[in-house]
Amino acid sequence: MKIKKYSANTFYMKLSTLVSGLVITFITTFSVLASTEEYKCAIKDVLRLSETGNFVTHEWSANYLNRNFTVDKESGRVINTTALKVRLSNFNEDFSPRVFISDTYKSITIFEDINRYALLEINTSVEDAGKPFFYHTNIGMILTGTCTSGTP
């Protein structure tokens, strides 16, 4: 087996070309993966359960209507919201969501320390690009709307 010898200049040029190619491949691969690793969700209604057992418009609906948030598909975390983040959050330093996938995508977090939960369900079996969602936040707001796969 014959070993090729390169000058230092040629070696660094080849190494630079290899590294550049790897970086471009990584960026391209990451971009393709990222585009399918999130749901972008648009809030169309903000409700709460009334004392009589009916859903009624939540008092804070104006702060959330027509706002967006993103869901990381792998972790189930609600991120990148254009609404008040603290009220939409479904994780903290102690508690993270668990994801369940069947005919729907579900992300649930149980905040044991405050006896609350957050439940997000996206109906992924719907053929349309806009998948209907239901999100019961940890403060009892009920958000509905649609989500699409992709980059926000």
C-alpha positions as CSV (number, residue, x, y, z in Angstrom):
1,M,0.0,0.0,0.0
2,K,1.4,3.3,-1.1
3,I,0.9,6.4,1.1
4,K,0.5,9.7,-0.8
5,K,2.4,12.6,0.5
6,Y,1.0,16.2,0.3
7,S,2.6,19.5,1.0
8,A,1.2,21.3,4.0
9,N,-0.5,23.8,1.7
10,T,-2.3,21.1,-0.3
11,F,-3.2,19.2,2.9
12,Y,-4.9,22.3,4.4
13,M,-6.7,23.1,1.2
14,K,-8.1,19.5,1.0
15,L,-9.0,19.6,4.7
16,S,-10.7,23.0,4.2
17,T,-12.7,21.7,1.3
18,L,-13.8,18.6,3.3
19,V,-14.8,20.7,6.3
20,S,-16.8,23.1,4.1
21,G,-18.6,20.2,2.5
22,L,-19.4,18.7,5.9
23,V,-20.7,22.1,7.2
24,I,-22.9,22.5,4.1
25,T,-24.2,19.0,4.4
26,F,-24.9,19.5,8.2
27,I,-26.8,22.8,7.6
28,T,-28.9,21.3,4.7
29,T,-29.7,18.2,6.7
30,F,-30.6,20.2,9.8
31,S,-32.8,22.6,7.8
32,V,-34.7,19.7,6.4
33,L,-35.1,18.0,9.8
34,A,-36.1,21.3,11.5
35,S,-38.9,21.9,9.0
36,T,-40.7,18.7,10.1
37,E,-39.8,18.8,13.8
38,E,-42.2,21.5,14.8
39,Y,-45.8,22.4,14.7
40,K,-46.7,26.0,14.1
41,C,-50.1,26.7,15.8
42,A,-52.5,29.6,15.3
43,I,-55.0,30.3,18.1
44,K,-58.6,30.8,16.9
45,D,-60.5,30.6,20.1
46,V,-59.9,31.1,23.8
47,L,-62.3,29.6,26.2
48,R,-62.9,28.6,29.8
49,L,-65.4,26.3,31.5
50,S,-68.3,28.2,33.1
51,E,-69.9,27.5,36.4
52,T,-72.8,25.9,34.5
53,G,-70.6,23.5,32.6
54,N,-70.5,25.4,29.3
55,F,-67.6,26.7,27.4
56,V,-67.5,30.5,27.3
57,T,-65.1,33.1,26.0
58,H,-62.2,33.5,28.4
59,E,-61.8,37.0,29.8
60,W,-58.2,37.2,28.5
61,S,-59.1,36.1,24.9
62,A,-58.1,39.4,23.4
63,N,-54.5,38.7,24.5
64,Y,-54.4,35.3,22.7
65,L,-56.7,35.4,19.7
66,N,-54.9,35.2,16.4
67,R,-51.6,34.7,18.2
68,N,-49.2,31.8,17.4
69,F,-47.0,29.3,19.2
70,T,-44.7,26.5,18.2
71,V,-44.6,23.0,19.5
72,D,-41.4,21.0,19.4
73,K,-42.6,17.6,18.2
74,E,-40.0,15.6,20.0
75,S,-40.1,17.2,23.4
76,G,-43.8,18.4,23.3
77,R,-42.7,21.8,24.6
78,V,-44.7,24.9,23.7
79,I,-42.1,27.4,22.5
80,N,-41.8,30.6,20.5
81,T,-45.1,32.1,21.4
82,T,-46.4,35.5,20.3
83,A,-48.8,35.5,23.3
84,L,-48.0,35.8,27.0
85,K,-45.4,33.0,27.3
86,V,-45.8,32.3,31.0
87,R,-49.5,31.4,30.6
88,L,-48.9,29.1,27.6
89,S,-45.8,27.4,29.0
90,N,-46.1,23.6,29.5
91,F,-42.7,23.0,31.1
92,N,-40.4,24.4,33.8
93,E,-37.1,23.4,35.3
94,D,-38.8,20.6,37.3
95,F,-41.5,19.3,34.9
96,S,-41.5,18.4,31.2
97,P,-44.2,17.1,28.9
98,R,-44.6,13.5,27.9
99,V,-45.5,12.9,24.3
100,F,-48.0,10.3,23.1
101,I,-48.5,9.7,19.4
102,S,-51.3,7.5,17.9
103,D,-54.0,8.9,15.7
104,T,-53.4,12.2,17.5
105,Y,-50.4,14.0,18.9
106,K,-50.6,14.5,22.6
107,S,-48.3,16.4,25.0
108,I,-49.2,16.3,28.7
109,T,-47.3,17.9,31.6
110,I,-48.4,17.3,35.2
111,F,-47.2,20.0,37.6
112,E,-47.3,18.0,40.8
113,D,-46.1,20.9,43.0
114,I,-49.1,23.1,42.1
115,N,-51.6,20.3,41.3
116,R,-52.1,21.5,37.7
117,Y,-51.6,20.1,34.2
118,A,-51.2,21.2,30.6
119,L,-52.6,19.1,27.8
120,L,-52.1,19.7,24.1
121,E,-53.8,17.5,21.5
122,I,-53.3,17.9,17.8
123,N,-55.5,15.8,15.5
124,T,-52.9,14.6,13.1
125,S,-55.3,12.2,11.3
126,V,-57.0,15.2,9.5
127,E,-56.0,15.2,5.8
128,D,-55.8,19.0,5.6
129,A,-52.6,20.9,6.2
130,G,-54.2,22.7,9.1
131,K,-54.6,20.1,11.9
132,P,-57.1,21.1,14.6
133,F,-55.7,21.4,18.2
134,F,-57.1,21.7,21.7
135,Y,-54.8,23.1,24.4
136,H,-55.8,23.1,28.1
137,T,-53.1,25.4,29.6
138,N,-51.9,24.9,33.2
139,I,-54.0,28.0,34.3
140,G,-57.2,26.5,32.8
141,M,-57.5,28.4,29.5
142,I,-58.7,26.3,26.7
143,L,-57.2,27.3,23.3
144,T,-58.3,25.9,20.0
145,G,-57.1,26.5,16.4
146,T,-55.0,24.8,13.8
147,C,-51.4,23.6,13.5
148,T,-49.2,23.0,10.5
149,S,-46.0,21.0,10.3
150,G,-42.9,23.0,9.5
151,T,-40.6,25.8,10.6
152,P,-42.3,28.8,12.3
